[in-house]
Every structure is written in C-alpha cells, then in structure tokens.
C-alpha cells in the first residue's frame, strides 16, 4: 500500500505571514534586509536576536 502524499495549499495568507518575518538563519533573507536598510548582515542578525524575527521590529531597530 503506497503512502499518500499530503498536499499543501499555497495561500495568500501564508505568503503574507512569511513576509512578516525575518529568518535570521537564512543568508538570503539577512542579505535582503541588510541591503534594504543599508546595514551589515551581522547587524541584521543581532537585531533579530535582540527584538525577535518580526520584520517591522527588526527594521525599526536597524533604522535608529
């Protein structure tokens, strides 16, 4: 008996929730945020550790 694959639906809600976060361990997301804010990648990682992974909080922290 073959195991059935679980199908996940890509919804707009899921993408919106994903964009609201900064994955500190993902090099491309850290690089994007660094380029966007004009700060270094290490500054972005420190901001994520300090204020959490919510994009608004990280950008506010980096904008000081």
Secondary structure, DSSP 8 states (H G I E B T S, - for coil): -----------HHHHHHHHTB--TT-HHHHHHHHHHHT--HHHHHHHHHHH-SBHHHHHHHHT-
